[in-house]
Amino acid sequence: MNHKQALPKKRLLTSALLLALAPATHAIAQDQAPQAAATADPNAAVDPTELDTVVVTGIRASLTSSMNLKRDAQGIVDGIVAEDIGKFPDTNLAEALQRISGVSIDRTSSGEGSKVTVRGIGPDFNLVLFNGRQMPASNLGPGGGGTSNSRSFDFANIAAEAISAIEVHKTGRAELPAGGIGATLNVKTARPLEIGEPLASVGFKAVHDTSARNLPQSYPGAIVTPEVSGIFSNTWADGTFGITLSGSYQERESGYSQASVADGWITFAGDSNSWNALPLPGQGYSDRITNRPGLDDVYARPQNTGYSVNGVQRQRTNGMLTMQWAPSDSVTATLDYAYMENKVQQQRSELSVWFSQTAGDSSWTDGPVSAPIMYEEEYTNADLSMGGMQLATKNSGDSLGFNVEWEVNDSLKLAFDYHNSSAESRPDSHLGSAGVLGVAAYVRGNTTVDYSGEIP
């Protein structure tokens, strides 16, 4: 039997309508596209418009430059870039460097930053460069009272006004001089062709230091002292020749009073029976000792105690000159000179006593490490020492350099560099670097020191 199946009428009608509408829909879509484009912007230009350049300056630009310095460097490098010419974050370079992770600083007696330690390695093992050239160091020892074989560089000698950046290379590079076990620090000054525009700036500052009020009236000391700085930079001949000239002068006067155990402490075990140790329980003058350190504790007795009053005056002078000439885009010649001078004068009066670990009343802190709270030793006609001194030192240094760089092509770059640097420390008084007068009188009786307060 043959079966025949008829196509439903609804399906035939739907197919016919789709075939009829398809060409019309395609034509409408083609017509709407150019109409929409013409309606959106009938006067639009074919070429895109060039946007104006946006230049970021100030603190944000400084942070960006520091970040790029670290990102683009080969090796582990940190750095600080000036916010603008004459706007370094601190007037003292050492205090600016302590903003970098892994860098700590030593301070002078008046509290100013002086030398840097990088990753726990002391100032003697860091290499300091000035525009990529090694800087020598010199000093006359603590207070100027002797000689020193230290190679550490004193950043207090350099003013920050003309410094554009400081780079701290924590790992070695082939292009850097060898000699920095801890780190290599490169101090970079402003260059006229890098500034690229006329610049003139004069700054006046005042340092307010109330520590001078703590000095006796016989010690000269001004609470407010001046600081003057200036920089000039310009380019000529279509930006191919430029000069930058900067200078600064700063005065500061300060003072401090000090109590110390200058010659240290003698350490004992709690059960020590040495002749200069505290008597053991039940022996000697042990009944006069309050809270004696236990037999398993450790304690220390002072060897001396001294008091001093100090007045400090400082004058720092800096001058820098940089000349650049770029006869072509691939050749740049640079001549730069820098001079640094730092004069420090100090007056000091002191009184001190020596201890011989004799009998006397005393009280102690709890162990396991005990220290005296009140300490007495009995004497008859022992010595009382007094002294006065005048210290005056002058640290100076200069650096002369000439550099030519020629970028032959993208793969070859040649450079010639010559420099001559020197550093000198010398007395700055007719009395020498350290004039000291000391006397002693045998008039001291029982001596008691109270260590419970801020100052003994």
Contacts in CASP RR format, 6 or more apart in sequence:
PFRMAT RR
TARGET T0000
AUTHOR 0000-0000-0000
METHOD contacts of the structure
MODEL  1
MNHKQALPKKRLLTSALLLALAPATHAIAQDQAPQAAATADPNAAVDPTE
LDTVVVTGIRASLTSSMNLKRDAQGIVDGIVAEDIGKFPDTNLAEALQRI
SGVSIDRTSSGEGSKVTVRGIGPDFNLVLFNGRQMPASNLGPGGGGTSNS
RSFDFANIAAEAISAIEVHKTGRAELPAGGIGATLNVKTARPLEIGEPLA
SVGFKAVHDTSARNLPQSYPGAIVTPEVSGIFSNTWADGTFGITLSGSYQ
ERESGYSQASVADGWITFAGDSNSWNALPLPGQGYSDRITNRPGLDDVYA
RPQNTGYSVNGVQRQRTNGMLTMQWAPSDSVTATLDYAYMENKVQQQRSE
LSVWFSQTAGDSSWTDGPVSAPIMYEEEYTNADLSMGGMQLATKNSGDSL
GFNVEWEVNDSLKLAFDYHNSSAESRPDSHLGSAGVLGVAAYVRGNTTVD
YSGEIP
56 64 0 8 1.000
57 84 0 8 1.000
58 83 0 8 1.000
58 84 0 8 1.000
58 87 0 8 1.000
59 83 0 8 1.000
61 83 0 8 1.000
62 81 0 8 1.000
62 82 0 8 1.000
62 83 0 8 1.000
62 84 0 8 1.000
65 81 0 8 1.000
65 165 0 8 1.000
66 79 0 8 1.000
66 80 0 8 1.000
66 81 0 8 1.000
69 77 0 8 1.000
69 79 0 8 1.000
69 81 0 8 1.000
69 165 0 8 1.000
69 167 0 8 1.000
70 77 0 8 1.000
70 78 0 8 1.000
70 79 0 8 1.000
73 167 0 8 1.000
73 169 0 8 1.000
74 173 0 8 1.000
75 169 0 8 1.000
75 170 0 8 1.000
75 171 0 8 1.000
75 172 0 8 1.000
75 173 0 8 1.000
76 169 0 8 1.000
76 170 0 8 1.000
76 171 0 8 1.000
77 167 0 8 1.000
77 168 0 8 1.000
77 169 0 8 1.000
77 170 0 8 1.000
77 171 0 8 1.000
78 100 0 8 1.000
78 101 0 8 1.000
78 103 0 8 1.000
78 167 0 8 1.000
78 168 0 8 1.000
78 170 0 8 1.000
79 100 0 8 1.000
79 165 0 8 1.000
79 166 0 8 1.000
79 167 0 8 1.000
79 168 0 8 1.000
80 88 0 8 1.000
80 89 0 8 1.000
80 96 0 8 1.000
80 97 0 8 1.000
80 99 0 8 1.000
80 100 0 8 1.000
80 165 0 8 1.000
80 166 0 8 1.000
81 164 0 8 1.000
81 165 0 8 1.000
82 88 0 8 1.000
82 89 0 8 1.000
82 163 0 8 1.000
82 164 0 8 1.000
82 165 0 8 1.000
83 89 0 8 1.000
85 162 0 8 1.000
85 164 0 8 1.000
85 190 0 8 1.000
85 195 0 8 1.000
85 199 0 8 1.000
85 201 0 8 1.000
85 231 0 8 1.000
85 233 0 8 1.000
86 160 0 8 1.000
86 161 0 8 1.000
86 162 0 8 1.000
86 201 0 8 1.000
86 229 0 8 1.000
86 231 0 8 1.000
88 96 0 8 1.000
88 160 0 8 1.000
88 161 0 8 1.000
88 163 0 8 1.000
89 96 0 8 1.000
89 99 0 8 1.000
90 96 0 8 1.000
90 160 0 8 1.000
91 159 0 8 1.000
91 160 0 8 1.000
91 161 0 8 1.000
91 205 0 8 1.000
91 227 0 8 1.000
91 250 0 8 1.000
92 112 0 8 1.000
92 113 0 8 1.000
92 155 0 8 1.000
92 156 0 8 1.000
92 160 0 8 1.000
93 155 0 8 1.000
93 158 0 8 1.000
93 160 0 8 1.000
93 163 0 8 1.000
93 166 0 8 1.000
93 187 0 8 1.000
94 105 0 8 1.000
94 106 0 8 1.000
94 112 0 8 1.000
94 113 0 8 1.000
94 114 0 8 1.000
94 115 0 8 1.000
94 116 0 8 1.000
94 155 0 8 1.000
94 156 0 8 1.000
95 105 0 8 1.000
95 112 0 8 1.000
95 113 0 8 1.000
96 160 0 8 1.000
96 166 0 8 1.000
97 103 0 8 1.000
97 105 0 8 1.000
97 116 0 8 1.000
97 155 0 8 1.000
97 166 0 8 1.000
97 168 0 8 1.000
97 185 0 8 1.000
98 104 0 8 1.000
98 105 0 8 1.000
98 116 0 8 1.000
100 168 0 8 1.000
102 118 0 8 1.000
102 119 0 8 1.000
102 120 0 8 1.000
103 116 0 8 1.000
103 117 0 8 1.000
103 118 0 8 1.000
103 168 0 8 1.000
104 116 0 8 1.000
104 117 0 8 1.000
104 120 0 8 1.000
105 113 0 8 1.000
105 114 0 8 1.000
105 115 0 8 1.000
105 116 0 8 1.000
105 117 0 8 1.000
106 113 0 8 1.000
106 114 0 8 1.000
106 115 0 8 1.000
106 116 0 8 1.000
106 117 0 8 1.000
106 123 0 8 1.000
107 113 0 8 1.000
107 114 0 8 1.000
108 114 0 8 1.000
108 156 0 8 1.000
109 256 0 8 1.000
109 310 0 8 1.000
109 312 0 8 1.000
109 346 0 8 1.000
110 211 0 8 1.000
110 252 0 8 1.000
110 254 0 8 1.000
110 255 0 8 1.000
110 256 0 8 1.000
110 312 0 8 1.000
110 314 0 8 1.000
111 254 0 8 1.000
112 156 0 8 1.000
112 252 0 8 1.000
113 155 0 8 1.000
113 156 0 8 1.000
114 154 0 8 1.000
114 155 0 8 1.000
114 156 0 8 1.000
115 122 0 8 1.000
115 123 0 8 1.000
115 152 0 8 1.000
115 153 0 8 1.000
115 154 0 8 1.000
115 155 0 8 1.000
116 123 0 8 1.000
116 126 0 8 1.000
116 155 0 8 1.000
116 185 0 8 1.000
117 123 0 8 1.000
117 126 0 8 1.000
118 126 0 8 1.000
118 168 0 8 1.000
118 170 0 8 1.000
118 182 0 8 1.000
118 183 0 8 1.000
118 185 0 8 1.000
119 170 0 8 1.000
119 182 0 8 1.000
119 183 0 8 1.000
120 182 0 8 1.000
121 181 0 8 1.000
121 182 0 8 1.000
121 183 0 8 1.000
122 152 0 8 1.000
122 182 0 8 1.000
123 150 0 8 1.000
123 152 0 8 1.000
123 153 0 8 1.000
124 150 0 8 1.000
124 151 0 8 1.000
124 152 0 8 1.000
125 180 0 8 1.000
125 181 0 8 1.000
125 182 0 8 1.000
126 152 0 8 1.000
126 153 0 8 1.000
126 180 0 8 1.000
126 181 0 8 1.000
126 182 0 8 1.000
126 183 0 8 1.000
126 184 0 8 1.000
126 185 0 8 1.000
127 134 0 8 1.000
127 177 0 8 1.000
127 178 0 8 1.000
127 179 0 8 1.000
127 180 0 8 1.000
127 183 0 8 1.000
127 184 0 8 1.000
127 185 0 8 1.000
128 134 0 8 1.000
128 135 0 8 1.000
128 137 0 8 1.000
128 153 0 8 1.000
128 185 0 8 1.000
128 187 0 8 1.000
129 135 0 8 1.000
129 176 0 8 1.000
129 177 0 8 1.000
129 184 0 8 1.000
129 185 0 8 1.000
129 186 0 8 1.000
129 187 0 8 1.000
130 186 0 8 1.000
130 187 0 8 1.000
130 189 0 8 1.000
130 338 0 8 1.000
130 399 0 8 1.000
130 421 0 8 1.000
131 186 0 8 1.000
131 187 0 8 1.000
131 188 0 8 1.000
131 189 0 8 1.000
131 336 0 8 1.000
131 399 0 8 1.000
131 401 0 8 1.000
132 176 0 8 1.000
132 177 0 8 1.000
132 186 0 8 1.000
132 188 0 8 1.000
133 399 0 8 1.000
133 401 0 8 1.000
133 417 0 8 1.000
133 419 0 8 1.000
133 421 0 8 1.000
134 177 0 8 1.000
134 421 0 8 1.000
135 153 0 8 1.000
135 187 0 8 1.000
135 399 0 8 1.000
135 421 0 8 1.000
135 423 0 8 1.000
136 397 0 8 1.000
136 421 0 8 1.000
136 422 0 8 1.000
136 423 0 8 1.000
137 150 0 8 1.000
137 151 0 8 1.000
137 152 0 8 1.000
137 153 0 8 1.000
137 154 0 8 1.000
137 423 0 8 1.000
138 395 0 8 1.000
138 423 0 8 1.000
138 424 0 8 1.000
138 425 0 8 1.000
139 148 0 8 1.000
139 150 0 8 1.000
139 154 0 8 1.000
139 393 0 8 1.000
139 395 0 8 1.000
139 425 0 8 1.000
140 146 0 8 1.000
140 147 0 8 1.000
140 148 0 8 1.000
140 393 0 8 1.000
140 425 0 8 1.000
140 426 0 8 1.000
140 427 0 8 1.000
140 433 0 8 1.000
141 147 0 8 1.000
141 148 0 8 1.000
141 150 0 8 1.000
143 346 0 8 1.000
143 391 0 8 1.000
143 393 0 8 1.000
143 433 0 8 1.000
143 434 0 8 1.000
144 391 0 8 1.000
144 393 0 8 1.000
144 433 0 8 1.000
144 434 0 8 1.000
145 391 0 8 1.000
145 433 0 8 1.000
145 434 0 8 1.000
146 433 0 8 1.000
146 434 0 8 1.000
154 342 0 8 1.000
154 395 0 8 1.000
156 316 0 8 1.000
156 342 0 8 1.000
157 316 0 8 1.000
157 340 0 8 1.000
157 341 0 8 1.000
157 342 0 8 1.000
157 395 0 8 1.000
157 397 0 8 1.000
158 187 0 8 1.000
158 318 0 8 1.000
158 340 0 8 1.000
159 229 0 8 1.000
159 247 0 8 1.000
159 248 0 8 1.000
159 250 0 8 1.000
159 316 0 8 1.000
159 318 0 8 1.000
161 229 0 8 1.000
161 230 0 8 1.000
161 231 0 8 1.000
161 246 0 8 1.000
161 247 0 8 1.000
161 248 0 8 1.000
161 318 0 8 1.000
162 189 0 8 1.000
162 190 0 8 1.000
162 231 0 8 1.000
162 244 0 8 1.000
162 246 0 8 1.000
162 247 0 8 1.000
162 248 0 8 1.000
162 318 0 8 1.000
162 319 0 8 1.000
162 320 0 8 1.000
163 187 0 8 1.000
163 188 0 8 1.000
163 189 0 8 1.000
163 190 0 8 1.000
164 188 0 8 1.000
164 189 0 8 1.000
164 190 0 8 1.000
164 191 0 8 1.000
164 194 0 8 1.000
165 188 0 8 1.000
166 185 0 8 1.000
166 186 0 8 1.000
166 187 0 8 1.000
166 188 0 8 1.000
167 185 0 8 1.000
167 186 0 8 1.000
167 188 0 8 1.000
168 183 0 8 1.000
168 184 0 8 1.000
168 185 0 8 1.000
169 176 0 8 1.000
169 183 0 8 1.000
169 184 0 8 1.000
169 185 0 8 1.000
169 186 0 8 1.000
170 182 0 8 1.000
170 183 0 8 1.000
172 184 0 8 1.000
176 184 0 8 1.000
176 186 0 8 1.000
177 184 0 8 1.000
189 244 0 8 1.000
189 246 0 8 1.000
189 320 0 8 1.000
189 322 0 8 1.000
189 336 0 8 1.000
189 338 0 8 1.000
190 231 0 8 1.000
190 233 0 8 1.000
190 244 0 8 1.000
190 246 0 8 1.000
190 322 0 8 1.000
191 244 0 8 1.000
191 322 0 8 1.000
191 324 0 8 1.000
191 334 0 8 1.000
192 233 0 8 1.000
192 234 0 8 1.000
192 235 0 8 1.000
192 242 0 8 1.000
192 243 0 8 1.000
192 244 0 8 1.000
192 322 0 8 1.000
192 323 0 8 1.000
192 324 0 8 1.000
193 235 0 8 1.000
193 239 0 8 1.000
193 242 0 8 1.000
193 324 0 8 1.000
193 326 0 8 1.000
193 332 0 8 1.000
195 233 0 8 1.000
195 235 0 8 1.000
195 244 0 8 1.000
196 233 0 8 1.000
196 235 0 8 1.000
196 239 0 8 1.000
197 235 0 8 1.000
198 233 0 8 1.000
198 234 0 8 1.000
198 235 0 8 1.000
199 231 0 8 1.000
199 232 0 8 1.000
199 233 0 8 1.000
199 234 0 8 1.000
200 231 0 8 1.000
200 232 0 8 1.000
200 233 0 8 1.000
201 230 0 8 1.000
201 231 0 8 1.000
201 232 0 8 1.000
202 228 0 8 1.000
202 229 0 8 1.000
202 230 0 8 1.000
203 228 0 8 1.000
203 229 0 8 1.000
203 230 0 8 1.000
204 226 0 8 1.000
204 227 0 8 1.000
204 228 0 8 1.000
205 226 0 8 1.000
205 227 0 8 1.000
205 228 0 8 1.000
205 229 0 8 1.000
206 224 0 8 1.000
206 225 0 8 1.000
206 226 0 8 1.000
206 227 0 8 1.000
207 224 0 8 1.000
207 225 0 8 1.000
207 226 0 8 1.000
207 227 0 8 1.000
207 250 0 8 1.000
207 251 0 8 1.000
207 252 0 8 1.000
208 223 0 8 1.000
208 224 0 8 1.000
209 223 0 8 1.000
209 224 0 8 1.000
209 225 0 8 1.000
209 252 0 8 1.000
209 253 0 8 1.000
209 254 0 8 1.000
210 223 0 8 1.000
211 254 0 8 1.000
211 255 0 8 1.000
211 256 0 8 1.000
212 221 0 8 1.000
212 222 0 8 1.000
212 223 0 8 1.000
212 253 0 8 1.000
212 254 0 8 1.000
212 255 0 8 1.000
212 311 0 8 1.000
213 223 0 8 1.000
214 255 0 8 1.000
214 256 0 8 1.000
214 257 0 8 1.000
215 221 0 8 1.000
215 255 0 8 1.000
215 309 0 8 1.000
215 311 0 8 1.000
216 309 0 8 1.000
219 255 0 8 1.000
219 309 0 8 1.000
219 311 0 8 1.000
219 347 0 8 1.000
220 253 0 8 1.000
220 313 0 8 1.000
221 253 0 8 1.000
221 255 0 8 1.000
221 311 0 8 1.000
221 313 0 8 1.000
222 253 0 8 1.000
225 250 0 8 1.000
225 251 0 8 1.000
225 252 0 8 1.000
225 253 0 8 1.000
226 250 0 8 1.000
226 251 0 8 1.000
227 248 0 8 1.000
227 249 0 8 1.000
227 250 0 8 1.000
227 251 0 8 1.000
228 248 0 8 1.000
228 249 0 8 1.000
228 250 0 8 1.000
229 246 0 8 1.000
229 247 0 8 1.000
229 248 0 8 1.000
229 249 0 8 1.000
230 246 0 8 1.000
230 247 0 8 1.000
230 248 0 8 1.000
231 244 0 8 1.000
231 245 0 8 1.000
231 246 0 8 1.000
231 247 0 8 1.000
232 243 0 8 1.000
232 244 0 8 1.000
232 245 0 8 1.000
232 246 0 8 1.000
233 242 0 8 1.000
233 243 0 8 1.000
233 244 0 8 1.000
233 245 0 8 1.000
234 242 0 8 1.000
234 243 0 8 1.000
235 241 0 8 1.000
235 242 0 8 1.000
236 242 0 8 1.000
239 326 0 8 1.000
240 325 0 8 1.000
240 326 0 8 1.000
240 327 0 8 1.000
241 323 0 8 1.000
241 324 0 8 1.000
241 325 0 8 1.000
241 326 0 8 1.000
242 323 0 8 1.000
242 324 0 8 1.000
242 325 0 8 1.000
243 321 0 8 1.000
243 322 0 8 1.000
243 323 0 8 1.000
243 324 0 8 1.000
244 320 0 8 1.000
244 321 0 8 1.000
244 322 0 8 1.000
245 320 0 8 1.000
245 321 0 8 1.000
245 322 0 8 1.000
246 318 0 8 1.000
246 319 0 8 1.000
246 320 0 8 1.000
247 318 0 8 1.000
247 319 0 8 1.000
247 320 0 8 1.000
248 316 0 8 1.000
248 317 0 8 1.000
248 318 0 8 1.000
248 319 0 8 1.000
249 315 0 8 1.000
249 316 0 8 1.000
249 317 0 8 1.000
249 318 0 8 1.000
250 314 0 8 1.000
250 315 0 8 1.000
250 316 0 8 1.000
251 313 0 8 1.000
251 314 0 8 1.000
251 315 0 8 1.000
252 313 0 8 1.000
252 314 0 8 1.000
253 311 0 8 1.000
253 312 0 8 1.000
253 313 0 8 1.000
253 314 0 8 1.000
254 311 0 8 1.000
254 312 0 8 1.000
255 310 0 8 1.000
255 311 0 8 1.000
255 312 0 8 1.000
256 310 0 8 1.000
256 311 0 8 1.000
256 312 0 8 1.000
257 307 0 8 1.000
257 308 0 8 1.000
257 309 0 8 1.000
257 310 0 8 1.000
257 455 0 8 1.000
258 307 0 8 1.000
258 308 0 8 1.000
258 310 0 8 1.000
259 305 0 8 1.000
259 306 0 8 1.000
259 307 0 8 1.000
259 455 0 8 1.000
259 456 0 8 1.000
260 305 0 8 1.000
260 306 0 8 1.000
260 308 0 8 1.000
261 302 0 8 1.000
261 303 0 8 1.000
261 304 0 8 1.000
261 305 0 8 1.000
261 306 0 8 1.000
262 304 0 8 1.000
262 306 0 8 1.000
262 352 0 8 1.000
263 303 0 8 1.000
263 304 0 8 1.000
264 302 0 8 1.000
264 303 0 8 1.000
264 304 0 8 1.000
265 300 0 8 1.000
265 301 0 8 1.000
265 302 0 8 1.000
265 303 0 8 1.000
266 276 0 8 1.000
266 300 0 8 1.000
266 301 0 8 1.000
266 303 0 8 1.000
266 357 0 8 1.000
267 298 0 8 1.000
267 299 0 8 1.000
267 300 0 8 1.000
268 274 0 8 1.000
268 277 0 8 1.000
268 278 0 8 1.000
268 298 0 8 1.000
268 299 0 8 1.000
268 300 0 8 1.000
268 301 0 8 1.000
269 298 0 8 1.000
270 277 0 8 1.000
270 278 0 8 1.000
270 293 0 8 1.000
270 294 0 8 1.000
270 295 0 8 1.000
270 296 0 8 1.000
270 297 0 8 1.000
270 298 0 8 1.000
270 299 0 8 1.000
271 280 0 8 1.000
271 295 0 8 1.000
271 296 0 8 1.000
273 280 0 8 1.000
276 301 0 8 1.000
276 356 0 8 1.000
276 357 0 8 1.000
277 301 0 8 1.000
277 357 0 8 1.000
278 286 0 8 1.000
278 289 0 8 1.000
278 292 0 8 1.000
278 293 0 8 1.000
278 299 0 8 1.000
278 301 0 8 1.000
278 362 0 8 1.000
279 285 0 8 1.000
279 286 0 8 1.000
279 289 0 8 1.000
280 286 0 8 1.000
280 295 0 8 1.000
281 292 0 8 1.000
284 359 0 8 1.000
285 359 0 8 1.000
285 360 0 8 1.000
286 292 0 8 1.000
288 359 0 8 1.000
288 360 0 8 1.000
288 361 0 8 1.000
288 362 0 8 1.000
289 361 0 8 1.000
289 362 0 8 1.000
289 363 0 8 1.000
289 364 0 8 1.000
290 361 0 8 1.000
290 362 0 8 1.000
290 363 0 8 1.000
290 364 0 8 1.000
291 363 0 8 1.000
291 364 0 8 1.000
291 365 0 8 1.000
291 366 0 8 1.000
292 364 0 8 1.000
293 299 0 8 1.000
293 364 0 8 1.000
293 367 0 8 1.000
293 370 0 8 1.000
294 367 0 8 1.000
294 370 0 8 1.000
296 368 0 8 1.000
297 367 0 8 1.000
297 368 0 8 1.000
297 369 0 8 1.000
297 370 0 8 1.000
298 367 0 8 1.000
298 368 0 8 1.000
298 369 0 8 1.000
298 370 0 8 1.000
299 364 0 8 1.000
299 369 0 8 1.000
299 370 0 8 1.000
299 371 0 8 1.000
300 371 0 8 1.000
301 355 0 8 1.000
301 357 0 8 1.000
301 372 0 8 1.000
301 375 0 8 1.000
302 355 0 8 1.000
302 372 0 8 1.000
302 375 0 8 1.000
302 449 0 8 1.000
303 354 0 8 1.000
303 355 0 8 1.000
304 352 0 8 1.000
304 353 0 8 1.000
304 354 0 8 1.000
304 355 0 8 1.000
305 352 0 8 1.000
305 353 0 8 1.000
305 355 0 8 1.000
305 449 0 8 1.000
305 456 0 8 1.000
306 350 0 8 1.000
306 351 0 8 1.000
306 352 0 8 1.000
306 353 0 8 1.000
307 350 0 8 1.000
307 351 0 8 1.000
307 352 0 8 1.000
308 348 0 8 1.000
308 349 0 8 1.000
308 350 0 8 1.000
308 351 0 8 1.000
309 348 0 8 1.000
309 349 0 8 1.000
309 350 0 8 1.000
310 346 0 8 1.000
310 347 0 8 1.000
310 348 0 8 1.000
311 346 0 8 1.000
311 347 0 8 1.000
311 348 0 8 1.000
312 344 0 8 1.000
312 345 0 8 1.000
312 346 0 8 1.000
313 344 0 8 1.000
313 345 0 8 1.000
313 346 0 8 1.000
314 342 0 8 1.000
314 343 0 8 1.000
314 344 0 8 1.000
314 345 0 8 1.000
315 342 0 8 1.000
315 343 0 8 1.000
316 340 0 8 1.000
316 341 0 8 1.000
316 342 0 8 1.000
316 343 0 8 1.000
317 339 0 8 1.000
317 340 0 8 1.000
317 341 0 8 1.000
317 342 0 8 1.000
318 338 0 8 1.000
318 339 0 8 1.000
318 340 0 8 1.000
318 341 0 8 1.000
319 338 0 8 1.000
319 339 0 8 1.000
319 340 0 8 1.000
320 336 0 8 1.000
320 337 0 8 1.000
320 338 0 8 1.000
320 339 0 8 1.000
321 336 0 8 1.000
321 337 0 8 1.000
321 338 0 8 1.000
322 334 0 8 1.000
322 335 0 8 1.000
322 336 0 8 1.000
322 337 0 8 1.000
323 334 0 8 1.000
323 335 0 8 1.000
323 336 0 8 1.000
324 332 0 8 1.000
324 333 0 8 1.000
324 334 0 8 1.000
324 335 0 8 1.000
325 332 0 8 1.000
325 333 0 8 1.000
326 332 0 8 1.000
326 333 0 8 1.000
327 333 0 8 1.000
330 406 0 8 1.000
330 407 0 8 1.000
330 408 0 8 1.000
331 404 0 8 1.000
331 405 0 8 1.000
331 406 0 8 1.000
331 407 0 8 1.000
332 404 0 8 1.000
332 405 0 8 1.000
333 402 0 8 1.000
333 403 0 8 1.000
333 404 0 8 1.000
333 405 0 8 1.000
334 401 0 8 1.000
334 402 0 8 1.000
334 403 0 8 1.000
334 404 0 8 1.000
334 405 0 8 1.000
335 401 0 8 1.000
335 402 0 8 1.000
335 403 0 8 1.000
336 399 0 8 1.000
336 400 0 8 1.000
336 401 0 8 1.000
337 398 0 8 1.000
337 399 0 8 1.000
337 400 0 8 1.000
337 401 0 8 1.000
338 398 0 8 1.000
338 399 0 8 1.000
339 396 0 8 1.000
339 397 0 8 1.000
339 398 0 8 1.000
340 395 0 8 1.000
340 396 0 8 1.000
340 397 0 8 1.000
340 398 0 8 1.000
341 394 0 8 1.000
341 395 0 8 1.000
341 396 0 8 1.000
341 397 0 8 1.000
342 394 0 8 1.000
342 395 0 8 1.000
342 396 0 8 1.000
343 392 0 8 1.000
343 393 0 8 1.000
343 394 0 8 1.000
343 395 0 8 1.000
343 428 0 8 1.000
344 391 0 8 1.000
344 392 0 8 1.000
344 393 0 8 1.000
344 395 0 8 1.000
344 428 0 8 1.000
345 390 0 8 1.000
345 391 0 8 1.000
345 392 0 8 1.000
345 428 0 8 1.000
345 429 0 8 1.000
346 389 0 8 1.000
346 390 0 8 1.000
346 391 0 8 1.000
346 392 0 8 1.000
347 389 0 8 1.000
347 390 0 8 1.000
347 391 0 8 1.000
348 388 0 8 1.000
348 389 0 8 1.000
348 390 0 8 1.000
348 391 0 8 1.000
349 386 0 8 1.000
349 387 0 8 1.000
349 388 0 8 1.000
350 386 0 8 1.000
350 387 0 8 1.000
350 388 0 8 1.000
351 384 0 8 1.000
351 385 0 8 1.000
351 386 0 8 1.000
351 387 0 8 1.000
352 385 0 8 1.000
353 382 0 8 1.000
353 383 0 8 1.000
353 384 0 8 1.000
353 385 0 8 1.000
353 444 0 8 1.000
353 447 0 8 1.000
354 382 0 8 1.000
354 383 0 8 1.000
354 385 0 8 1.000
355 377 0 8 1.000
355 447 0 8 1.000
356 377 0 8 1.000
357 377 0 8 1.000
358 377 0 8 1.000
358 378 0 8 1.000
358 379 0 8 1.000
359 377 0 8 1.000
359 378 0 8 1.000
360 376 0 8 1.000
360 377 0 8 1.000
360 378 0 8 1.000
360 446 0 8 1.000
361 374 0 8 1.000
361 376 0 8 1.000
361 448 0 8 1.000
362 372 0 8 1.000
362 374 0 8 1.000
362 375 0 8 1.000
362 376 0 8 1.000
363 372 0 8 1.000
363 373 0 8 1.000
363 374 0 8 1.000
364 370 0 8 1.000
364 371 0 8 1.000
364 372 0 8 1.000
364 373 0 8 1.000
365 371 0 8 1.000
365 372 0 8 1.000
365 373 0 8 1.000
371 451 0 8 1.000
372 449 0 8 1.000
372 451 0 8 1.000
373 450 0 8 1.000
373 451 0 8 1.000
373 452 0 8 1.000
374 448 0 8 1.000
374 449 0 8 1.000
374 450 0 8 1.000
374 451 0 8 1.000
374 452 0 8 1.000
375 448 0 8 1.000
375 449 0 8 1.000
375 451 0 8 1.000
376 446 0 8 1.000
376 447 0 8 1.000
376 448 0 8 1.000
376 449 0 8 1.000
377 446 0 8 1.000
377 447 0 8 1.000
378 445 0 8 1.000
378 446 0 8 1.000
379 444 0 8 1.000
379 445 0 8 1.000
379 446 0 8 1.000
379 447 0 8 1.000
380 445 0 8 1.000
381 442 0 8 1.000
381 443 0 8 1.000
381 444 0 8 1.000
381 445 0 8 1.000
382 442 0 8 1.000
382 444 0 8 1.000
382 445 0 8 1.000
382 447 0 8 1.000
383 440 0 8 1.000
383 441 0 8 1.000
383 442 0 8 1.000
383 444 0 8 1.000
384 440 0 8 1.000
384 441 0 8 1.000
384 442 0 8 1.000
384 443 0 8 1.000
384 444 0 8 1.000
385 438 0 8 1.000
385 439 0 8 1.000
385 440 0 8 1.000
386 438 0 8 1.000
386 439 0 8 1.000
386 440 0 8 1.000
386 441 0 8 1.000
387 436 0 8 1.000
387 437 0 8 1.000
387 438 0 8 1.000
387 439 0 8 1.000
388 436 0 8 1.000
388 437 0 8 1.000
388 438 0 8 1.000
389 434 0 8 1.000
389 435 0 8 1.000
389 436 0 8 1.000
389 437 0 8 1.000
390 429 0 8 1.000
390 431 0 8 1.000
390 434 0 8 1.000
390 435 0 8 1.000
391 433 0 8 1.000
391 434 0 8 1.000
391 435 0 8 1.000
392 427 0 8 1.000
392 428 0 8 1.000
392 429 0 8 1.000
392 431 0 8 1.000
392 432 0 8 1.000
392 433 0 8 1.000
393 425 0 8 1.000
393 426 0 8 1.000
393 427 0 8 1.000
393 428 0 8 1.000
393 433 0 8 1.000
394 425 0 8 1.000
394 426 0 8 1.000
394 427 0 8 1.000
394 428 0 8 1.000
395 423 0 8 1.000
395 424 0 8 1.000
395 425 0 8 1.000
396 423 0 8 1.000
396 424 0 8 1.000
396 425 0 8 1.000
397 421 0 8 1.000
397 422 0 8 1.000
397 423 0 8 1.000
397 424 0 8 1.000
398 421 0 8 1.000
398 422 0 8 1.000
399 419 0 8 1.000
399 420 0 8 1.000
399 421 0 8 1.000
400 419 0 8 1.000
400 420 0 8 1.000
400 421 0 8 1.000
401 417 0 8 1.000
401 418 0 8 1.000
401 419 0 8 1.000
401 420 0 8 1.000
402 417 0 8 1.000
402 418 0 8 1.000
402 419 0 8 1.000
403 415 0 8 1.000
403 416 0 8 1.000
403 417 0 8 1.000
403 418 0 8 1.000
404 415 0 8 1.000
404 416 0 8 1.000
404 417 0 8 1.000
405 413 0 8 1.000
405 414 0 8 1.000
405 415 0 8 1.000
406 413 0 8 1.000
406 414 0 8 1.000
406 415 0 8 1.000
407 413 0 8 1.000
408 414 0 8 1.000
426 433 0 8 1.000
427 433 0 8 1.000
429 435 0 8 1.000
449 456 0 8 1.000
450 456 0 8 1.000
END
